[in-house]
Amino acid sequence: MAKEITPRSENYAQWYLDLVKKADLADNSAVRGCMVIKPRGYAIWEKIQSQLDKMFKETGHVNAYFPLFIPKSFLSKEADHVEGFAKECAVVTHYRLKNDPGGNGVVVDPEAKLEEELIVRPTSETIIWSTYRDWIQSYRDLPLLINQWANVVRWEMRTRPFLRTTEFLWQEGHTAHATAFEAIEEAEKIHEVYTRFSEDYLAMPVIKGRKTPSERFAGAVDTLCIEAMMQDGKALQAGTSHFLGQNFAKAFDVKFLTEHNQSEYVWATSWGVSTRLIGGMIMAHSDDDGLIIPPRMAPLQVNIIPIPKPSTAIIEASEKIIKSLKAKGISVAIDLDEKNRPGFKFAESELKGIPVRIAMGQRDLDQHVAEVARRDTRTKESISLDQIDHYVANLLEQMQQDIFNKAKKHQQDNTHFVDSYDEFKKKIEEPGGFFMCHWDGTAETEAKIKEDTKATIRCIPLNQNTEEGNCMVTGEASKGRVVIAKAY
């Protein structure tokens, strides 16, 4: 199976595509740029969705659902917003088909033209703020803390499964507040939720920062982000949280009466993560033999493989293991397929990234042990059947931490402090990584870096010291270093 996967060292991009297909996560669609998320891939999304939904509700948010279609006029109400999304919008112009008089299937009925075109949701700020105008009347209606799980469409020219597709799944939060302070606090709170989720569950270390003005979300006053490093040194924007100020409230006339009976515009945030987190998790951890999935994100955490065939005694022993592991909240299954040999099953288990494999034959059973192998390091231990549930539970937690530590070391080893533009241009090509560089704060210098190297300022780190210096490009004064990298 591994021979069918292009090695990372040969072609990292093809390795990723091979892995998504061979590990049975997603497939190409008949619609260009769209993907079919297969059951194994969708099971990972369900794990992401379940944990994040819990974290959102713990912070006071509730779920709702808003329409897929947005009147075109709504996007015209906030100038920066429409400019940011105009080139990515899919537009519905008609509402009916009819049989082709020439007998060539169906055609659009020209008499069924919509009075106003509808935009297929690229993001929901406009349709939601149109609704909030009816929901918000006074300070008693605030804060309004809404999240929705949905699909969106952005007409991408170059697509890649999970990382960038024309249609993708995500969550988007949209909140309304009485003061700017509360809205900023909300954006920061969600920023921290995304950071904890990425590091504690995806085992993917991130740099917390804010976007430069040119990289902000369209229509936002400020955008907070988390940036993760992939194994090839490129950055992946793993989540964003936006302080929208009063821009959308003013565009849609959303006001509230204060406690002093004064009419004021509300303050807003929006924030979201998508199925690109699956792509990030794959690229951050996996190897040339298949997926490596952090145990907390694995749909199946333990796979039991009888050797050579599932005898009655081995099945009975396996069922006891399954019962004890499930009692600890661990997902586990036994492979009873007799069509394939154990070696094939081992390789398949590795390809699919199942964190722990338990192999047991009659000789093991006679000694009251089983072989336990971990996917990430492929180390094996012979463990007593009486202790196997405790051992596996501890092993999964250890694996979760070890996978994070390995990714964190990779991030640290490939983060470079550079002060010379010539040195930067050389190093950004090989070996790549994150570059901590001084920048003069101008859009012109930012654009020059992108034009010269195809790298972008990923973020202004929140935890950076205020080390002053000189911009590596212009020599002008700089208040601190920024993170620059090539990105997905």
C-alpha positions in Angstrom: 0.0 0.0 0.0 2.8 2.4 0.9 4.3 1.9 -2.6 1.2 3.5 -4.0 1.9 6.7 -2.0 4.4 9.2 -3.5 7.2 9.9 -0.9 7.1 13.3 0.7 10.7 13.9 -0.3 9.8 13.4 -4.0 6.6 15.4 -4.3 4.9 16.7 -1.2 1.8 17.9 -3.0 1.3 14.5 -4.7 2.0 12.7 -1.4 -0.9 14.6 0.1 -3.3 13.8 -2.8 -2.3 10.2 -2.8 -2.8 9.9 1.0 -6.3 11.5 0.9 -7.4 9.1 -1.8 -5.6 5.9 -0.6 -6.7 6.4 3.0 -10.3 6.7 1.8 -11.0 10.2 3.1 -12.4 11.9 0.0 -12.9 11.5 -3.7 -13.2 13.7 -6.7 -16.7 15.0 -7.7 -18.4 15.3 -11.0 -18.5 19.1 -10.2 -15.1 20.7 -10.8 -13.4 21.9 -7.6 -15.8 20.0 -5.3 -15.1 16.9 -3.4 -17.0 13.9 -2.0 -16.2 13.5 1.7 -16.2 9.7 2.2 -17.4 8.1 5.5 -13.9 8.0 7.0 -13.2 11.6 6.2 -16.6 12.7 7.4 -16.1 10.8 10.7 -13.0 13.0 11.4 -15.1 16.1 10.6 -17.8 14.8 13.0 -15.1 14.6 15.8 -14.0 18.2 15.0 -17.6 19.3 15.0 -18.5 17.6 18.2 -15.6 18.9 20.2 -15.8 22.5 18.9 -19.6 22.6 19.4 -19.1 21.6 23.0 -16.5 24.3 23.5 -18.7 26.9 21.9 -21.7 26.0 24.1 -19.5 26.1 27.2 -18.8 29.7 26.3 -22.5 30.6 26.0 -23.1 30.2 22.3 -26.1 28.5 20.6 -26.6 27.1 17.1 -29.0 28.4 14.4 -29.2 28.1 10.7 -29.5 30.8 8.0 -30.4 30.6 4.3 -27.9 29.4 1.7 -29.1 32.1 -0.8 -28.3 35.8 -0.3 -29.9 38.6 -2.3 -27.3 40.3 -4.4 -28.3 43.7 -3.0 -27.2 42.6 0.5 -23.6 42.3 -0.6 -23.6 45.8 -1.9 -24.4 47.3 1.5 -20.8 46.9 2.9 -18.3 48.1 0.4 -15.1 46.3 1.7 -17.1 43.1 2.2 -18.4 42.9 -1.4 -15.0 43.8 -2.8 -13.4 41.0 -0.8 -15.8 38.3 -2.1 -17.0 39.6 -5.5 -14.6 37.4 -7.5 -15.5 34.2 -5.6 -19.3 34.4 -5.8 -21.6 31.9 -7.5 -24.8 33.6 -8.8 -28.3 32.2 -9.3 -30.1 34.0 -12.1 -33.0 31.7 -12.9 -35.4 29.4 -11.0 -36.6 26.9 -13.6 -35.5 24.5 -16.3 -37.5 23.2 -19.3 -37.2 20.6 -21.9 -35.1 21.6 -24.9 -37.4 21.9 -27.9 -34.6 20.4 -30.0 -34.6 17.3 -27.8 -31.2 17.9 -26.1 -32.2 17.4 -22.5 -33.1 20.5 -20.4 -32.3 24.2 -20.8 -32.7 27.2 -18.6 -36.2 28.7 -19.1 -35.6 32.3 -20.2 -38.9 33.4 -18.7 -37.9 32.2 -15.3 -35.3 34.9 -14.7 -35.2 36.1 -11.1 -36.0 39.8 -10.4 -32.9 39.9 -8.2 -30.1 37.5 -8.5 -29.2 35.3 -5.5 -25.6 34.7 -4.3 -24.8 31.2 -3.1 -23.4 31.8 0.5 -19.7 32.6 0.5 -20.1 33.7 4.1 -23.1 34.8 6.0 -22.5 38.2 7.5 -25.0 40.0 5.2 -27.9 37.6 5.5 -27.4 37.3 9.3 -27.2 41.0 10.0 -30.3 41.6 7.9 -32.0 39.1 10.3 -30.4 40.6 13.4 -32.2 43.9 12.6 -35.4 42.2 13.6 -34.0 40.3 16.6 -32.3 43.2 18.4 -34.3 46.0 19.9 -32.8 46.8 23.3 -29.8 46.1 25.5 -31.8 43.2 26.9 -31.4 41.4 23.6 -27.6 41.5 23.9 -25.2 39.8 23.7 -26.5 37.7 20.9 -24.1 34.7 20.6 -25.0 32.6 17.5 -23.1 29.9 15.6 -24.1 27.9 12.6 -22.7 24.7 11.0 -23.1 25.1 7.3 -21.6 24.8 3.8 -20.3 27.7 1.7 -19.3 28.2 -1.9 -16.3 30.2 -3.0 -15.4 29.8 -6.7 -11.8 28.7 -6.4 -9.6 28.3 -9.5 -7.0 26.0 -8.0 -8.5 23.4 -5.6 -7.1 20.7 -3.3 -9.2 18.3 -1.2 -10.0 19.7 2.2 -7.4 22.6 1.9 -9.2 24.6 -0.7 -12.4 23.5 -2.5 -15.2 25.3 -4.3 -17.7 24.1 -1.7 -16.6 23.3 1.9 -18.1 22.7 5.3 -17.4 25.0 8.2 -18.8 26.7 11.3 -19.3 30.4 11.4 -20.1 32.4 14.6 -21.8 35.8 14.4 -22.2 37.8 17.6 -23.7 41.2 18.6 -22.6 43.2 21.6 -23.5 46.5 23.4 -19.9 47.8 23.5 -16.7 47.6 21.5 -14.9 46.2 24.6 -17.3 43.2 24.8 -17.0 42.5 21.1 -13.2 42.6 21.2 -13.3 40.3 24.3 -15.5 37.9 22.3 -13.1 37.8 19.4 -10.2 37.1 21.7 -12.1 34.4 23.6 -12.9 32.5 20.4 -9.3 33.0 19.2 -8.2 31.2 22.4 -10.8 28.4 21.8 -9.4 27.8 18.4 -5.9 27.7 19.8 -6.8 25.2 22.5 -8.6 23.0 20.0 -5.8 23.0 17.5 -3.1 22.2 20.0 -5.0 19.9 22.5 -7.0 17.9 19.9 -5.4 18.2 16.5 -2.0 18.2 18.2 -1.1 21.0 15.8 1.0 23.8 17.4 0.1 27.3 16.2 1.3 30.8 16.3 -1.3 33.3 17.6 -1.4 36.6 15.9 -3.3 39.3 14.0 -3.5 39.9 10.3 -2.1 42.9 8.6 -4.7 45.4 7.2 -4.3 44.0 3.7 -4.8 40.4 4.9 -7.8 41.1 7.2 -11.2 39.6 6.6 -13.2 41.8 4.2 -15.2 44.2 6.2 -13.4 43.6 9.5 -11.7 46.2 11.8 -9.3 43.5 13.1 -8.6 39.9 12.4 -7.0 37.4 14.8 -5.6 34.2 13.4 -3.8 31.0 14.2 -1.1 29.8 11.8 0.2 26.2 11.7 3.3 24.9 10.0 3.1 21.9 7.7 5.9 19.4 7.3 7.1 21.1 4.1 7.5 24.4 6.0 4.5 26.1 4.5 1.9 27.9 6.7 -1.8 27.0 7.0 -4.3 29.5 8.3 -6.1 27.2 10.8 -8.7 29.6 12.1 -9.8 33.3 12.2 -11.7 35.5 14.6 -12.8 39.0 13.5 -13.8 42.1 15.3 -16.2 43.8 12.9 -16.7 47.0 14.7 -20.0 48.6 13.8 -19.5 48.1 10.0 -22.3 45.6 9.4 -24.6 47.1 12.1 -24.5 50.4 10.2 -24.8 48.7 6.8 -28.0 46.9 7.9 -29.2 49.5 10.5 -29.0 47.3 13.5 -29.5 49.5 16.6 -30.5 48.9 20.2 -31.8 51.1 23.0 -29.3 51.4 25.9 -30.3 51.4 29.5 -30.4 55.2 29.3 -32.9 54.9 26.4 -30.4 56.0 23.7 -30.2 54.5 20.3 -26.8 53.0 19.3 -25.4 50.7 16.7 -24.3 47.3 18.1 -20.8 45.9 17.9 -20.0 42.7 16.1 -17.7 39.7 15.6 -17.6 36.8 13.3 -15.3 33.7 13.4 -14.9 30.3 11.7 -12.9 27.2 11.0 -13.5 24.7 8.2 -12.8 21.2 6.8 -9.3 22.5 5.9 -8.4 21.5 9.5 -8.5 17.9 8.3 -6.0 18.8 5.6 -3.8 20.5 8.1 -3.9 17.6 10.5 -2.9 15.2 7.7 0.0 17.4 6.5 1.2 18.2 10.0 1.6 14.6 11.2 1.4 11.9 8.5 4.2 9.9 6.9 5.0 8.0 3.7 3.1 4.9 4.9 -0.2 6.7 5.6 -2.1 8.8 8.0 -1.0 9.6 11.6 -4.1 10.8 13.4 -3.9 12.2 17.0 -5.9 9.8 19.2 -8.4 12.4 20.2 -9.4 12.9 16.6 -9.3 9.3 15.4 -12.7 7.9 14.5 -11.3 4.4 15.5 -8.6 4.5 18.1 -7.8 0.8 18.5 -7.9 -2.0 15.9 -7.7 -5.7 17.1 -6.3 -8.1 14.5 -6.4 -11.8 15.2 -3.5 -13.9 14.0 -3.7 -15.8 11.7 -7.5 -16.3 11.8 -10.2 -15.3 14.3 -10.6 -18.5 16.3 -13.4 -18.7 18.9 -10.9 -18.3 21.8 -9.3 -15.3 20.3 -12.6 -13.7 19.5 -13.8 -14.2 23.1 -10.5 -12.7 24.4 -10.9 -9.8 22.0 -14.5 -9.2 23.1 -13.3 -8.8 26.7 -10.7 -6.3 25.6 -13.3 -4.4 23.6 -15.6 -4.2 26.6 -12.9 -2.9 28.9 -11.7 -0.3 26.4 -15.2 0.9 25.6 -15.8 1.3 29.4 -12.9 3.8 29.3 -14.5 5.7 26.4 -12.1 4.3 23.8 -13.4 3.4 20.3 -12.3 -0.1 19.3 -13.1 -2.7 16.7 -12.0 -6.2 15.7 -11.1 -7.1 12.1 -12.8 -10.4 11.4 -12.3 -10.2 7.6 -10.8 -13.6 6.5 -10.2 -12.5 2.9 -6.9 -10.7 3.8 -3.8 -11.9 5.6 -2.6 -10.2 8.9 0.2 -8.4 7.1 -2.2 -6.7 4.7 -4.4 -5.7 7.7 -1.4 -4.3 9.5 -0.5 -2.1 6.5 -4.1 -1.1 6.0 -4.3 -0.1 9.7 -1.2 2.1 9.3 -2.5 3.6 6.1 -5.7 4.7 7.8 -3.9 6.1 10.8 -5.5 4.0 13.5 -3.5 5.0 16.5 -3.2 1.6 18.3 -3.1 -1.9 16.8 -3.5 -5.0 19.0 -2.4 -8.3 17.4 -3.2 -11.6 19.1 -2.5 -15.2 18.1 -2.9 -18.5 19.9 0.6 -18.4 21.2 -0.1 -14.9 22.7 -3.4 -16.2 24.2 -1.6 -19.1 25.8 0.8 -16.6 27.5 -2.2 -14.3 28.4 -0.7 -11.4 26.4 -1.3 -9.4 23.3 1.1 -7.3 21.1 0.3 -3.6 21.2 1.7 -1.4 18.5 1.5 2.4 18.2 1.1 3.9 14.8 3.3 7.0 15.2 6.5 5.3 16.2 5.6 1.7 15.3 7.0 0.5 18.6 5.5 -2.7 20.0 5.0 -4.1 23.4 3.7 -7.4 24.7 1.1 -6.6 27.3 -0.8 -8.8 29.8 -4.4 -9.1 29.0 -5.2 -8.1 32.6 -3.5 -4.8 32.1 -4.2 -4.0 28.5 -7.1 -1.6 29.0 -5.0 0.6 31.4 -2.0 0.4 29.2 -3.9 1.4 26.0 -5.6 4.3 27.7 -2.3 5.7 29.0 -0.7 5.0 25.6 -3.3 7.0 23.7 -2.7 10.0 26.0 1.0 9.6 25.6 0.7 9.4 21.8 -1.4 12.5 21.8 1.3 14.5 23.6 4.1 12.9 21.6 2.5 13.8 18.3 2.1 17.4 19.4 5.7 17.5 20.8 7.1 16.3 17.4 5.1 18.9 15.5 6.2 21.6 18.0 9.8 20.7 17.6 9.4 20.8 13.8 7.9 24.3 14.1 10.7 25.5 16.4 13.5 23.9 14.2 12.1 25.6 11.1 11.5 29.1 12.6 14.3 31.4 11.5 15.2 35.0 12.6 16.4 36.9 9.5 17.4 40.5 9.2 18.8 40.6 5.6 16.4 40.7 2.7 18.9 38.9 0.5 19.3 36.2 3.1 15.5 35.9 3.4 15.0 35.5 -0.4 17.5 32.7 -0.4 16.2 30.9 2.7 12.5 31.2 1.8 13.2 28.8 -1.1 15.1 26.2 0.8 14.3 24.8 3.3 11.4 27.2 3.9 9.6 27.5 7.2 8.5 30.5 9.3 10.6 33.6 9.1 10.6 36.2 11.9 11.5 39.4 10.2 11.3 43.2 10.8 8.7 45.0 8.6 8.2 48.8 8.3 4.4 48.4 8.5 3.6 49.6 5.0 1.4 47.9 2.5 3.9 48.7 -0.3 6.7 46.7 1.5 4.2 43.9 2.2 3.3 43.8 -1.5 6.9 43.8 -2.6 7.7 40.8 -0.4 4.8 38.9 -1.9 5.7 39.8 -5.5 9.4 39.0 -5.1 9.0 35.7 -3.2 5.4 34.6 -3.2 5.6 34.6 0.6 3.1 36.6 2.7 3.0 38.1 6.1 1.1 35.4 7.9 0.5 37.4 11.1 1.9 39.9 13.6 2.5 37.6 16.6 0.6 38.4 19.8 3.3 37.1 22.1 6.2 38.8 20.5 8.5 41.0 22.5 8.6 44.6 21.4 12.0 44.2 19.9 12.5 47.3 17.7 14.7 47.1 14.6 14.9 48.0 11.0 12.8 46.6 8.1 14.7 44.0 6.2 13.5 45.5 2.9 13.6 49.3 3.4 15.7 49.8 6.5 13.0 51.9 8.0 12.1 51.6 11.7 10.2 48.5 12.8 8.3 48.0 16.1 8.6 44.2 16.0 9.0 41.1 14.0 6.3 39.5 11.9 5.8 35.9 10.7 6.4 35.5 6.9 6.0 32.2 5.1 4.7 30.6 1.9 1.2 29.3 2.6 -1.6 27.0 1.5 
